[in-house]
Amino acid sequence: MIDRGIDWNFSPPSGPYFSGSWERLVGSSKKSLRAVLEERSVTYEVLLTVLKEVASLLNTRPLTHVSTDPSEPEPLTPNHFILCCHHPHYPPNVEEEFSDLSRRRFRQSQFIVNQYWRRWMQEYVPELIERKKWNLVTPPLRVGNRVLIMDKNTRCGQWLTGTVSKLFPGDDGRIRRVSVKTATSELIRPVVKLCLFSDA
């Protein structure tokens, strides 16, 4: 590693805030997982399944622009750097060490993961939006802005993104709702439900 010019920089003990964004991500993930599990008693196999699913969900979040054009390359995700692919769809391996996970326990783990996804999206996505006092002027969305759409009906592990295609200014000239073009449809959404990915 040293021969290749790689320099390791470690966070000091008792200083997790030195790690920045990934430590914040770990914190929000633990908070959501703690809220979902609460006092629920789960087996080791169920917990292991849930943790692997959660890791997969976190590593499929887009790091770069998500295009509405299917011919463009897919956005980079942490999985591209870890596994060299966006989302590995492996069938259940019956030769795994813990192959006796019953259907009931598997359904339990999937239920927990779905609950986690909803909880984490409610906490993580709003963190992406820069919050300012209501009386400070912020630049409005523009046509061509790429946005992440906050939608509670989005399936687990999916990121609904699109491009602003039309603005609807109010009587006071402020833009409170816009039309967003996704890969499959055109949606009208309030700007408070959109997280700006990149400028036009």
C-alpha positions in Angstrom: 0.0 0.0 0.0 2.8 2.4 0.9 4.5 1.6 -2.4 1.4 2.8 -4.2 1.3 6.1 -2.4 -1.7 5.3 -0.2 -1.7 7.3 3.0 -3.9 6.1 5.8 -5.6 8.7 8.1 -7.3 7.3 11.1 -9.8 9.0 13.4 -8.5 9.5 17.0 -10.1 7.4 19.8 -13.2 9.0 21.3 -13.5 11.4 18.3 -16.1 9.8 16.0 -17.0 13.3 14.6 -13.6 13.3 12.8 -15.1 10.7 10.5 -17.6 13.2 9.2 -20.4 12.0 6.9 -20.0 8.2 7.3 -20.0 8.4 11.1 -23.2 10.5 10.8 -24.7 7.8 8.5 -23.7 5.1 11.1 -25.4 7.2 13.8 -28.7 7.6 11.9 -28.7 3.9 11.0 -28.2 2.8 14.6 -30.9 5.2 15.8 -33.4 3.9 13.2 -32.5 0.3 13.9 -32.8 0.8 17.7 -36.3 2.4 17.2 -37.4 -0.5 15.0 -36.1 -3.3 17.2 -37.1 -1.6 20.5 -37.7 -4.4 23.0 -38.3 -7.0 20.3 -36.5 -10.3 21.0 -35.0 -11.7 17.8 -32.8 -14.7 17.2 -29.1 -14.3 16.1 -30.0 -15.5 12.6 -32.8 -12.9 12.3 -30.6 -10.1 13.6 -27.8 -11.2 11.2 -30.2 -11.2 8.3 -31.5 -7.8 9.2 -28.0 -6.3 9.5 -27.0 -7.7 6.2 -30.1 -6.2 4.5 -29.6 -2.9 6.2 -25.9 -2.8 5.0 -27.2 -3.6 1.5 -29.8 -0.8 1.6 -27.3 1.8 2.8 -24.8 0.8 0.1 -27.3 1.2 -2.7 -27.9 4.9 -2.0 -26.8 7.0 -5.0 -23.7 9.2 -4.6 -24.0 10.9 -8.0 -26.6 12.2 -10.3 -29.5 9.7 -11.1 -30.5 10.2 -14.7 -34.1 9.9 -16.0 -32.6 8.7 -19.3 -32.3 4.8 -19.2 -29.5 5.0 -21.8 -27.2 6.9 -19.4 -24.9 5.0 -17.0 -26.3 4.1 -13.6 -25.3 6.4 -10.7 -22.3 5.5 -8.5 -23.2 3.9 -5.2 -21.0 2.6 -2.3 -21.7 -0.9 -3.7 -19.8 0.0 -6.9 -16.6 0.6 -4.8 -17.2 -2.4 -2.5 -18.6 -5.1 -4.9 -18.1 -3.5 -8.4 -21.9 -3.6 -9.1 -24.9 -1.5 -8.0 -27.0 -4.2 -6.3 -26.0 -7.8 -6.1 -29.2 -9.9 -6.5 -28.0 -13.2 -5.1 -30.5 -16.0 -4.6 -30.6 -17.5 -1.0 -27.7 -19.8 -0.6 -28.8 -23.1 0.9 -25.2 -23.9 1.7 -24.8 -21.0 4.1 -23.8 -21.8 7.7 -27.2 -20.6 8.9 -29.5 -22.4 6.4 -32.2 -23.4 8.9 -33.8 -19.9 8.9 -37.5 -20.8 8.9 -40.0 -19.0 6.8 -41.5 -17.4 9.8 -38.1 -16.0 10.9 -37.3 -14.9 7.3 -40.7 -13.1 7.1 -39.9 -11.5 10.5 -36.5 -10.3 9.3 -38.1 -8.8 6.1 -40.8 -7.1 8.2 -38.1 -5.5 10.4 -36.1 -4.4 7.3 -39.2 -2.8 5.7 -39.9 -0.9 9.0 -36.3 0.1 9.2 -36.3 1.5 5.6 -39.4 3.7 6.3 -37.9 5.0 9.5 -34.5 5.6 8.1 -35.8 7.4 5.0 -37.8 9.7 7.3 -34.7 10.6 9.2 -31.9 10.5 6.5 -33.5 12.3 3.6 -34.4 15.5 5.5 -30.8 15.7 6.6 -29.8 16.1 2.9 -31.9 19.3 2.7 -30.2 22.4 3.8 -32.4 24.0 6.5 -32.6 27.8 6.8 -34.8 30.1 8.7 -38.0 30.9 6.9 -37.1 34.6 6.5 -33.9 34.0 4.7 -34.1 34.1 0.9 -32.9 30.8 -0.7 -32.5 30.3 -4.4 -35.6 28.5 -5.8 -35.6 25.3 -7.8 -35.0 25.8 -11.5 -36.0 23.7 -14.6 -33.3 21.1 -15.1 -32.5 20.7 -11.4 -32.0 17.0 -10.4 -33.9 16.1 -7.3 -34.6 13.2 -4.9 -38.3 12.8 -4.3 -39.4 12.0 -0.8 -42.3 9.5 -1.0 -43.4 7.3 1.8 -44.7 4.8 -0.8 -41.3 4.2 -2.4 -40.4 0.5 -2.2 -37.6 -0.6 0.1 -34.2 0.0 -1.4 -35.5 2.3 -4.2 -34.5 5.9 -4.7 -37.1 7.9 -6.6 -35.3 10.7 -8.5 -36.1 13.0 -11.4 -35.5 16.3 -13.1 -37.6 19.5 -12.6 -39.4 20.1 -15.8 -41.9 22.9 -15.0 -42.3 25.5 -12.2 -45.6 26.7 -10.7 -45.0 30.1 -9.1 -47.7 31.4 -6.7 -49.3 34.8 -6.6 -46.3 36.1 -4.6 -43.8 34.8 -7.2 -42.5 32.1 -4.9 -42.3 28.5 -6.2 -43.9 26.1 -3.9 -44.7 23.2 -6.3 -43.0 21.9 -9.4 -43.4 19.2 -12.0 -40.7 16.5 -11.9 -39.9 14.1 -14.8 -38.9 10.7 -13.6 -37.8 7.7 -15.7 -41.4 6.5 -15.9 -43.7 9.4 -15.4 -44.2 13.1 -14.7 -45.2 14.1 -11.1 -46.3 17.3 -9.5 -44.7 17.7 -6.0 -44.3 20.4 -3.4 -40.8 21.7 -3.1 -40.6 20.7 0.5 -40.8 17.0 -0.6 -37.8 17.4 -2.9 -34.1 17.2 -2.1 -31.8 19.0 -4.6 -29.2 16.6 -6.0 -27.4 19.0 -8.5 -28.0 22.3 -10.2 -29.2 22.6 -13.7 
